[in-house]
């Protein structure tokens, strides 16, 4: 039986699972419990072969995740905070998740929320969404990957500007710099996200996993190393039944039926 959680909801819609951060009274701020439960939910979905794509969003229509739960910072020592950040990390759990993960950003996406969205593979934003790393205004810096992933996504100059000023930008500006993949009308956000998720979920689970690994390698290694890894992963596809089905379906001019084998 699927697990139940205090701070989030997990729903399965055929091949797509939706994780909803469910703390609307706190604008879905990430506390320790939410981080732990988020990692546990991903572990549950990792083992569920019926799920091919995961969508993460926030409850309500105001916030995706407005940031970390700042109340937990009060009185916390440097050692304690480092232990929290180096423990079971929700950001790492998302980043290392073998299946595609889409952030469905429905509102405020700030601080830890922006870091969580950047750990996802794709980001679809409502026209009402806003993005930023405003930690500098609290006398701290991003600590959940913000300085690293933001730089990879938008370049050093723009990342430096957003992090040093703490500026919050709208969805259109986020799209213009490459922080989000798509901006849609607020009322169409779920439909457009699910359309994309289902389109991806039709593909071979094996090819999706290997493609995701190859792209992530490109961002984290030299070109030569990435090219070598791509060849290995490409060749590995040839050991799957999905590859045989894909080729056969192409030659027979029909839609393939991938089984993840």
N, C-alpha and C positions, 0 to 999 in steps of 0.2 A: 504493500500500500504506500502511496506517496506520503511524504512527511508533511506535517503542518508546522507553521512558523508563526512567531509572535509579531514580527515586524515586516513581513513580506508575504505576498500571495504568489502561488505558482499555479498556472493554468496551462493545460495542454490542448491545443487545437490541431488535431491530426498530427502532422509532422513538425509543427512549430510549438515551442513552449514559451510562455510569457511570464517573466518574473517582474512583479510590481512591488517596488519599495513602498510600504504601506504605513507611513507616518505623516499623513497630510497635515495634522495639527502642528508638526515641527517642520513643515515644508520638506518632508522626506529626508531630513538631515541624517547623515550617517553616524550612528553611534557604534559602540563596540558590538552590541548584540546584532545589529543589522549586518555588520561586516562578517561576523561569524556565521549568521544564518545564510547570507548570500553565498559564501564559500561552500556551505553545506548543500545548498540547493543546486549549485553547479555540479557538485560531486554526484548528487542524485541523478541529474540530467545527463551527465557524462556516461553513466552506466545504462541509460535508457536508449536502446537502439531504435525505438520508434520516433525519437526526437532527433531531427536533423539540423534545426536552426533554433537559436534562442534569441528572444527579444527582451530587452530590459527597459522598464519605464518607471514612472513615479505615479502615485495615487493622486487623484484630483486633477484640476486643470490649471494650477498655478505653478507647480514646481516639478521638475524632473528630480533633481536632488539639489537643494540649495546650499549644500556644503557639508562640512563635518558638524557634529553636535558640539558647538563651542563650549557648552556648559561642562563638558568632560575635560576641557583643558585646564580649568581652574585648579591651581595647586599641584598640578602634575609636574614631576621632576623630569629632567632631561633623560635620565636613565629609564624611568618608567615609560616615557613617550617613545623612546627608541625600541623598547621591548614590545610595545603595542604595534609599532609600524613594521617590525621585523618578524612578528608572529605570523599567524595565518592571515595572509593578505588577500582581501577581496579583489584588489586590482590585479595582483599576480594570478589569481584564480581565473579571472576573465581573460587576461592576456594569454595564458597557457592553455585555455580551454580548446580542445581539438576541433570543435564544431563552430561554424560561423555564429558570431554574436552581433546583434544590431541594437544600438541605443535608439529608442524612440523618445526623443526629447520634447516634452510637452510644455515646458515652462522654464523656470530658473535652473540653470545648469552651471553652478558656481563652485569654486574651490574643489573639494573632494568629489563633487558631482561632475565637474568638468573632467577631472582626472579619471573617474570611472567611465565616462563616455569615451574618452580617448583610448582607454584600454580595450574598448570594443572594436570590432573590425569595420563597422559602418555606422554612420550617425545620420539619422533622418530627423529633421527639426521642424517643429511647428513655427509658423511665421511669428508667433508670440514668444518664442524661446529667447533666452539671453545667456551669454557665455562669459566666463572670466575666471581669473585666478587672483582674487582680491586678498590673499593672505598677507600681503605686504602691509595692508592697513591694520593688521593685528600685531605687527612687529615680528612676523614669522615669514617663512617661505613655503611654497608648495612642498609637500612631503610624500605624496602618493604617486609620484611619477610625473607631476606637472612640468617640472623644469626639463625633463627628458623627452617625454612624448610630445609635448607641445612644440618643442624645437624640431623634432623629426617631422611633424605634420606641417608646420607653417614656416619653418626656417628660423635661424637664430635671431635676425633683426626683429621680426614681428613678435616672436616669443619673448624677447627681452623687453620690448615695449609693453606688452600686456602684463608681464609679471612685475616689472619695476613700477608701473603706474597703478596696478590693480584695476585698470579700466574694465568695465563691463560692456560688451558689444552685443548688438542684436543679431538675429539669425542670418540676415542678409549679409552683414559684414563677416560673420563667421564662415559663411559659404564662400565669400569672395577670397578669403585667405586660405581656403582649403581645410578648415577645421571641421566642417560638416559636408556630407556628400550631397544632400538635397534639402531644400526648404519647401514646405507644402502648406496649404491652407490648414488652419488649426482643426477645422471640422473634418478634414480629410486625412489627418495624420495617421490614425490607426489603420484606415483602409489602405493607404499608400504603403505603409510599413509592412502590413501583412501581405500585400501584393508582392512586394519585393522578397519578403521572407519565404513565401510559398514558391516563388519562381526559383529561388536558390535551393529550396528543399527538394525540388524535383531532380536535382543533379545527383550524381554518384556520391554517396557519403565518403567513400574512399578518396575520390578525386578532390572533393572539397577539403578534406583534412590535409592532403598532401599539397594542394595549391596554397592553403593558408600557411603551412610551414614554409613553403618556398618564398612567398612574399615577405613573411616576417624575417627570413634569413637575409633577404635583400637589404632590409633596413638596418641590419645589425652585423654585417660582415663586409669584407672587401668584395669587389666585383668578381674576381677570380674564384673566391671561395663560394660565392653565391651561385655562379654558373656551374661549378662542380656539383653542388648540392642539388641544383635543379635537374641536372642529368640523372643523378641517382634517383630522385623522386619520380621523374618522368618514366624511367625504366621500371620502377617499382609498380607503377600503374599497370604494366603489362602482366603482372601476376594475378590480377583480379578478374573475376567473372564480369564485373561491371564494365571493364574495358572491352571484353568480348561482346557483351550485349550492346554497348554503344556503337561499336563498329558494325555489328550485324544490323542494328536498327537503321543506321545511316545508309547502308547498302540496300536495305529493303524499303527505304523511304517511309519509315514509321517512327513514332515517338518511342524512345527507349524506356524500359522499365527497370530502373536500377534497384538492386536489393542490398547494396552495401557489402557485397562478398567478392 
